Amino acid sequence: MTEDLLPPISVVIATFNSARTLESCLKSLREQNYPADKIQLVVADGGSTDQTLEMARTHRAMIVNVPKDRQDAEYNKGFGLQYATGELVLFIDHDNVLPHKDWLRKMLRPLLEHQDLVASEPLRYHFDPSLSMLDRYFALFGVNDPLPYYLGKADRMDYIHDHYNLLGKASDEGEYYVVTFDQTHPARLPTLGANGFLIRTLFLKQAQHEPGKYFHIDINVDLVGQGHVKYAFIKDDIIHLSNSRLSSFLKRRKQFMEQYYMRNLSVRRYSVYRSEDLGRLLLFIFYAATVLKPLFDSFRGWLRVRNSAWFIHPLMCLAALYIYGLTTLKGLFKKR
């Protein structure tokens, strides 16, 4: 497609003291093989005091100031979305880096070829032996939390399998899969919508996208429930640079669960765990407590990609079991 026919794209990025990774993120966007005047960068900032805003200005981004008392990653995205003017919206996080210059065109292609597709997302997280241990682990298993992995709701494919094995019915279209989800069970989805998610603005306007009700997975539950059931998964990846230490990562997961699965449950339309997942949940508890299945999966992965990061999986399962168990018990006691 000639450049003058390429659609304008708005990129919405939530930030708060994100200078550690934002420069690489914005640089990879500005280096895309795509007309610069058709990429609108919207940085929704919650009151950064580091170099975040300076970096945003250097890369000609629109900065929108989120009310400080509402600052959090999901609210910021919903707030920034109000300023998006493109035909499509790309949601990436400040710690995402696009791995090559044709990434955006590859993401766009299925949406041009299939007008009934809602959105596109890369199939995997980028694996690189130079990444931190945790970032290699997240990439190899396709999740940043082992619970959705064992509930069958991982957001990306792991490096154990060669063909699409996530939720939905997949059709292989060569450079991407077209995946159809079940309208009668709209919450039976992978954890879609973040870390590189290109969606038609027209569809976003049909979902509950106001800041107070915005959550990236919930948007897709709304759309699938309305009958917009087809998505593309591109045979490509995206770099995710959490660079977390295990202790800080686990602390954030606890805060995330308390905020989005306990306090805001009344406005959520998606939950990683639902009543029909009881059997898989009990299996996860057994797997995590005995560590045998996680260890087996680590060896299985290591045979495909020889890297030591596979072997922190048993520890991550135990940590997830502790965090989810503790947070759930605290929530139950507060209700009494």
NULOKOL-778513 format. One record per residue (C-alpha): z, x, y; residue in three letters. Coordinates in Angstrom, 3 decimals. Layout:
N
ATOM          z          x          y   mitor
ATOM          Z          X          Y     Ala
...
This chain:
336
ATOM          z          x          y   mitor
ATOM      0.000      0.000      0.000     Met
ATOM     -0.886      1.298      3.464     Thr
ATOM      2.014      2.113      5.761     Glu
ATOM      1.250     -0.677      8.224     Asp
ATOM      1.713     -3.251      5.429     Leu
ATOM      5.061     -1.913      4.222     Leu
ATOM      7.884     -4.344      5.073     Pro
ATOM     10.734     -3.382      7.435     Pro
ATOM     13.976     -2.573      5.653     Ile
ATOM     17.509     -2.730      7.053     Ser
ATOM     20.013     -0.336      5.490     Val
ATOM     23.631     -1.492      5.760     Val
ATOM     26.343      1.133      5.237     Ile
ATOM     30.086      0.508      5.493     Ala
ATOM     32.046      3.441      6.902     Thr
ATOM     35.568      4.492      7.732     Phe
ATOM     36.204      8.210      8.217     Asn
ATOM     33.209      8.895      5.973     Ser
ATOM     32.049     12.201      7.439     Ala
ATOM     32.523     14.078      4.160     Arg
ATOM     29.493     12.395      2.591     Thr
ATOM     27.710     10.436      5.329     Leu
ATOM     25.506     13.286      6.580     Glu
ATOM     23.909     13.757      3.152     Ser
ATOM     23.500      9.998      2.791     Cys
ATOM     21.757      9.499      6.150     Leu
ATOM     19.638     12.630      5.782     Lys
ATOM     18.277     11.407      2.438     Ser
ATOM     17.357      8.084      4.069     Leu
ATOM     15.570      9.691      7.007     Arg
ATOM     13.619     11.973      4.642     Glu
ATOM     12.122      9.059      2.707     Gln
ATOM      8.374      8.765      2.340     Asn
ATOM      8.492      5.567      4.373     Tyr
ATOM      7.669      4.815      8.036     Pro
ATOM     10.743      5.771     10.060     Ala
ATOM     10.172      2.909     12.498     Asp
ATOM     10.457      0.455      9.588     Lys
ATOM     13.903      1.665      8.500     Ile
ATOM     16.779      0.163     10.487     Gln
ATOM     20.085      1.936      9.829     Leu
ATOM     23.156     -0.237     10.430     Val
ATOM     26.498      1.565     10.191     Val
ATOM     29.359     -0.938     10.097     Ala
ATOM     32.377      1.146     11.052     Asp
ATOM     36.026      0.191     10.822     Gly
ATOM     37.347      2.610     13.463     Gly
ATOM     36.540      6.133     12.294     Ser
ATOM     38.301      9.037     13.993     Thr
ATOM     36.367     11.873     12.317     Asp
ATOM     32.685     12.834     12.812     Gln
ATOM     31.319      9.645     11.234     Thr
ATOM     30.024      8.066     14.448     Leu
ATOM     28.516     11.323     15.700     Glu
ATOM     26.558     11.637     12.459     Met
ATOM     25.394      8.026     12.734     Ala
ATOM     24.100      8.627     16.268     Arg
ATOM     22.334     11.844     15.222     Thr
ATOM     20.356      9.847     12.655     His
ATOM     19.590      7.037     15.126     Arg
ATOM     21.711      4.432     13.405     Ala
ATOM     22.917      1.221     15.030     Met
ATOM     26.721      1.361     15.088     Ile
ATOM     28.559     -1.948     14.875     Val
ATOM     32.308     -1.949     15.322     Asn
ATOM     34.215     -3.929     12.729     Val
ATOM     37.551     -5.464     13.871     Pro
ATOM     40.126     -2.887     12.833     Lys
ATOM     42.471     -5.489     11.385     Asp
ATOM     39.729     -6.612      8.970     Arg
ATOM     38.440     -3.164      7.992     Gln
ATOM     37.555     -2.741      4.337     Asp
ATOM     34.368     -1.791      2.515     Ala
ATOM     33.240     -5.313      1.574     Glu
ATOM     34.107     -6.945      4.899     Tyr
ATOM     32.281     -4.147      6.711     Asn
ATOM     29.122     -4.789      4.674     Lys
ATOM     29.202     -8.498      5.409     Gly
ATOM     29.848     -7.775      9.080     Phe
ATOM     26.988     -5.278      9.306     Gly
ATOM     24.634     -7.686      7.561     Leu
ATOM     24.715     -9.915     10.655     Gln
ATOM     22.752     -7.221     12.528     Tyr
ATOM     20.082     -6.641      9.870     Ala
ATOM     16.586     -7.597     11.037     Thr
ATOM     14.399     -6.337      8.154     Gly
ATOM     12.574     -8.406      5.525     Glu
ATOM     14.719     -6.602      2.975     Leu
ATOM     18.235     -5.221      3.068     Val
ATOM     19.309     -2.062      1.262     Leu
ATOM     23.020     -1.737      0.556     Phe
ATOM     24.126      1.809     -0.111     Ile
ATOM     27.559      3.320      0.218     Asp
ATOM     28.373      6.249      2.477     His
ATOM     28.822      8.433     -0.617     Asp
ATOM     25.361      7.650     -2.019     Asn
ATOM     22.456     10.082     -1.701     Val
ATOM     18.860      9.156     -2.523     Leu
ATOM     17.683     11.719     -5.099     Pro
ATOM     14.052     12.132     -3.938     His
ATOM     11.689     11.151     -1.113     Lys
ATOM      9.864      8.377     -2.993     Asp
ATOM     13.024      6.569     -4.049     Trp
ATOM     12.670      3.741     -1.535     Leu
ATOM      9.038      3.082     -2.463     Arg
ATOM      9.959      2.953     -6.149     Lys
ATOM     12.709      0.434     -5.383     Met
ATOM     10.277     -1.671     -3.353     Leu
ATOM      7.386     -1.720     -5.814     Arg
ATOM      8.589     -4.478     -8.191     Pro
ATOM      9.490     -6.714     -5.254     Leu
ATOM      5.898     -6.437     -4.033     Leu
ATOM      4.452     -7.022     -7.488     Glu
ATOM      6.699    -10.002     -8.407     His
ATOM      7.418    -12.452     -5.621     Gln
ATOM     10.085    -14.261     -7.669     Asp
ATOM     12.301    -11.165     -7.975     Leu
ATOM     15.536    -11.316     -6.002     Val
ATOM     16.394     -7.631     -5.775     Ala
ATOM     16.068     -4.210     -7.354     Ser
ATOM     18.615     -1.592     -8.373     Glu
ATOM     18.386      1.862     -9.991     Pro
ATOM     19.065      1.851    -13.698     Leu
ATOM     21.437      4.827    -13.776     Arg
ATOM     23.715      7.029    -11.733     Tyr
ATOM     22.366     10.524    -11.241     His
ATOM     23.779     13.123    -13.605     Phe
ATOM     23.989     16.727    -12.479     Asp
ATOM     26.163     19.414    -14.150     Pro
ATOM     27.159     20.667    -10.684     Ser
ATOM     28.881     17.403     -9.762     Leu
ATOM     32.642     16.986     -9.994     Ser
ATOM     34.127     16.115    -13.369     Met
ATOM     34.773     12.482    -12.409     Leu
ATOM     31.319     12.013    -10.886     Asp
ATOM     29.736     13.348    -14.063     Arg
ATOM     31.896     10.968    -16.088     Tyr
ATOM     30.905      7.963    -13.934     Phe
ATOM     27.228      8.856    -14.273     Ala
ATOM     27.327      9.447    -18.016     Leu
ATOM     29.016      6.126    -18.795     Phe
ATOM     27.376      4.134    -15.977     Gly
ATOM     30.671      2.798    -14.623     Val
ATOM     33.636      3.960    -12.577     Asn
ATOM     36.015      1.944    -14.739     Asp
ATOM     35.998      1.768    -18.559     Pro
ATOM     37.131     -1.888    -18.687     Leu
ATOM     33.755     -3.393    -17.663     Pro
ATOM     32.089     -0.902    -20.001     Tyr
ATOM     33.884     -2.407    -23.003     Tyr
ATOM     33.522     -5.953    -21.660     Leu
ATOM     29.754     -5.388    -21.630     Gly
ATOM     29.526     -5.626    -17.819     Lys
ATOM     28.699     -2.061    -16.785     Ala
ATOM     26.609     -1.893    -13.613     Asp
ATOM     24.385      0.978    -14.812     Arg
ATOM     23.093      2.228    -18.130     Met
ATOM     24.927      5.053    -19.802     Asp
ATOM     23.228      8.215    -21.057     Tyr
ATOM     23.859      7.281    -24.686     Ile
ATOM     21.116      4.639    -24.829     His
ATOM     17.398      5.015    -24.137     Asp
ATOM     16.484      1.396    -23.456     His
ATOM     17.979     -1.376    -21.328     Tyr
ATOM     21.245     -2.554    -22.894     Asn
ATOM     23.005     -4.315    -20.022     Leu
ATOM     23.440     -8.075    -19.613     Leu
ATOM     20.343    -10.271    -19.259     Gly
ATOM     16.973    -10.488    -21.014     Lys
ATOM     14.814     -7.495    -20.154     Ala
ATOM     11.061     -7.075    -20.066     Ser
ATOM      9.775     -3.487    -19.871     Asp
ATOM      7.207     -3.221    -17.053     Glu
ATOM      6.644      0.532    -17.317     Gly
ATOM      8.458      2.044    -14.330     Glu
ATOM     11.063     -0.713    -14.265     Tyr
ATOM     12.597     -3.573    -16.229     Tyr
ATOM     12.430     -7.171    -15.088     Val
ATOM     15.734     -8.750    -16.149     Val
ATOM     16.371    -12.487    -16.293     Thr
ATOM     19.946    -13.758    -16.108     Phe
ATOM     21.315    -17.092    -17.321     Asp
ATOM     21.579    -19.746    -14.590     Gln
ATOM     23.995    -21.760    -16.708     Thr
ATOM     26.404    -18.792    -16.754     His
ATOM     25.875    -17.243    -13.286     Pro
ATOM     28.937    -14.997    -13.507     Ala
ATOM     27.683    -13.343    -16.699     Arg
ATOM     26.247    -10.385    -14.812     Leu
ATOM     26.544     -6.632    -14.612     Pro
ATOM     28.499     -5.588    -11.521     Thr
ATOM     25.398     -5.804     -9.311     Leu
ATOM     24.987     -5.225     -5.620     Gly
ATOM     26.285     -1.823     -4.520     Ala
ATOM     25.335      1.861     -4.717     Asn
ATOM     21.640      1.268     -4.044     Gly
ATOM     20.718     -2.427     -4.022     Phe
ATOM     17.524     -3.656     -2.337     Leu
ATOM     17.419     -7.416     -1.795     Ile
ATOM     15.167     -9.832      0.063     Arg
ATOM     16.846    -11.023      3.270     Thr
ATOM     15.573    -14.526      2.542     Leu
ATOM     17.729    -14.668     -0.575     Phe
ATOM     20.773    -13.190      1.131     Leu
ATOM     20.735    -16.064      3.613     Lys
ATOM     21.015    -18.517      0.706     Gln
ATOM     24.285    -16.977     -0.492     Ala
ATOM     27.734    -16.903      1.096     Gln
ATOM     27.252    -13.765      3.137     His
ATOM     29.691    -14.309      6.006     Glu
ATOM     32.066    -11.337      6.287     Pro
ATOM     35.210    -13.120      5.114     Gly
ATOM     33.551    -14.234      1.884     Lys
ATOM     31.280    -11.268      1.303     Tyr
ATOM     31.558     -9.339     -1.926     Phe
ATOM     28.498     -7.695     -3.378     His
ATOM     28.775     -9.140     -6.906     Ile
ATOM     29.634    -12.627     -5.634     Asp
ATOM     26.371    -12.744     -3.676     Ile
ATOM     24.471    -12.450     -6.942     Asn
ATOM     26.629    -15.057     -8.689     Val
ATOM     25.673    -17.460     -5.893     Asp
ATOM     21.973    -16.674     -6.223     Leu
ATOM     21.785    -16.831    -10.015     Val
ATOM     23.626    -20.168     -9.892     Gly
ATOM     20.909    -21.442     -7.530     Gln
ATOM     18.199    -20.446    -10.020     Gly
ATOM     17.199    -17.082     -8.513     His
ATOM     17.596    -15.278    -11.809     Val
ATOM     15.113    -12.372    -11.886     Lys
ATOM     16.021     -8.823    -10.877     Tyr
ATOM     14.391     -5.423    -11.321     Ala
ATOM     16.118     -2.339    -12.694     Phe
ATOM     14.179      0.759    -11.717     Ile
ATOM     13.890      3.657    -14.157     Lys
ATOM     15.464      5.959    -11.621     Asp
ATOM     18.954      6.867    -10.461     Asp
ATOM     21.095      7.301     -7.372     Ile
ATOM     23.582     10.047     -6.580     Ile
ATOM     27.189      8.905     -6.197     His
ATOM     29.471     11.527     -4.650     Leu
ATOM     33.010     10.240     -5.014     Ser
ATOM     34.368     13.807     -5.420     Asn
ATOM     37.655     12.164     -6.359     Ser
ATOM     40.673     13.729     -7.931     Arg
ATOM     41.935     11.631    -10.800     Leu
ATOM     45.190     10.723     -9.036     Ser
ATOM     43.494      9.526     -5.835     Ser
ATOM     40.849      7.641     -7.796     Phe
ATOM     43.460      5.774     -9.837     Leu
ATOM     45.384      4.906     -6.680     Lys
ATOM     42.217      3.410     -5.149     Arg
ATOM     41.470      1.415     -8.308     Arg
ATOM     44.955     -0.097     -8.143     Lys
ATOM     44.464     -0.999     -4.468     Gln
ATOM     41.015     -2.411     -5.235     Phe
ATOM     42.325     -4.665     -7.979     Met
ATOM     45.222     -5.921     -5.860     Glu
ATOM     42.937     -6.687     -2.929     Gln
ATOM     39.890     -8.171     -4.611     Tyr
ATOM     41.259     -9.598     -7.854     Tyr
ATOM     44.703    -10.746     -6.764     Met
ATOM     44.938    -11.522     -3.037     Arg
ATOM     41.366    -12.757     -2.452     Asn
ATOM     40.845    -14.550     -5.743     Leu
ATOM     40.394    -17.921     -4.002     Ser
ATOM     37.153    -16.787     -2.335     Val
ATOM     35.806    -14.787     -5.279     Arg
ATOM     33.064    -16.142     -7.540     Arg
ATOM     33.036    -13.221     -9.976     Tyr
ATOM     35.693    -11.578    -12.078     Ser
ATOM     35.286     -8.670    -14.453     Val
ATOM     37.495    -10.601    -16.874     Tyr
ATOM     36.875    -14.268    -17.705     Arg
ATOM     38.398    -16.456    -20.413     Ser
ATOM     35.394    -15.976    -22.696     Glu
ATOM     36.037    -12.225    -22.585     Asp
ATOM     39.406    -12.491    -24.358     Leu
ATOM     38.140    -11.016    -27.625     Gly
ATOM     36.573     -8.021    -25.890     Arg
ATOM     39.672     -7.558    -23.728     Leu
ATOM     41.910     -7.413    -26.793     Leu
ATOM     39.524     -4.879    -28.322     Leu
ATOM     39.688     -2.792    -25.149     Phe
ATOM     43.493     -2.816    -25.263     Ile
ATOM     43.373     -1.692    -28.887     Phe
ATOM     40.720      0.960    -28.155     Tyr
ATOM     42.620      2.349    -25.166     Ala
ATOM     45.979      2.414    -26.937     Ala
ATOM     44.670      4.138    -30.069     Thr
ATOM     42.066      6.345    -28.233     Val
ATOM     39.936      6.548    -31.416     Leu
ATOM     36.983      4.447    -30.193     Lys
ATOM     36.883      6.133    -26.749     Pro
ATOM     36.968      9.520    -28.479     Leu
ATOM     34.158      8.435    -30.820     Phe
ATOM     32.078      7.283    -27.833     Asp
ATOM     32.732     10.619    -26.132     Ser
ATOM     31.368     12.517    -29.133     Phe
ATOM     28.414     10.143    -29.377     Arg
ATOM     27.560     10.813    -25.741     Gly
ATOM     28.091     14.558    -26.055     Trp
ATOM     25.456     14.656    -28.813     Leu
ATOM     22.953     13.248    -26.291     Arg
ATOM     24.025     15.195    -23.178     Val
ATOM     26.152     18.283    -23.806     Arg
ATOM     28.793     18.078    -21.100     Asn
ATOM     32.587     18.169    -21.176     Ser
ATOM     32.910     15.196    -18.796     Ala
ATOM     32.428     12.821    -21.720     Trp
ATOM     35.837     13.801    -23.043     Phe
ATOM     37.947     12.464    -20.188     Ile
ATOM     36.950      8.996    -21.398     His
ATOM     40.061      8.454    -23.592     Pro
ATOM     42.272      9.409    -20.633     Leu
ATOM     40.375      7.035    -18.309     Met
ATOM     40.806      4.209    -20.826     Cys
ATOM     44.554      4.794    -21.007     Leu
ATOM     44.783      4.972    -17.213     Ala
ATOM     42.798      1.731    -16.811     Ala
ATOM     45.038     -0.002    -19.349     Leu
ATOM     48.122      1.078    -17.408     Tyr
ATOM     46.749      0.086    -13.987     Ile
ATOM     45.392     -3.298    -15.020     Tyr
ATOM     48.500     -4.091    -17.049     Gly
ATOM     50.909     -3.111    -14.277     Leu
ATOM     48.973     -4.931    -11.552     Thr
ATOM     48.644     -8.087    -13.654     Thr
ATOM     52.374     -8.131    -14.402     Leu
ATOM     53.219     -7.656    -10.713     Lys
ATOM     50.914    -10.534     -9.859     Gly
ATOM     52.581    -12.801    -12.416     Leu
ATOM     56.083    -12.004    -11.149     Phe
ATOM     55.058    -12.737     -7.540     Lys
ATOM     53.885    -16.212     -8.549     Lys
ATOM     57.325    -17.087     -9.898     Arg
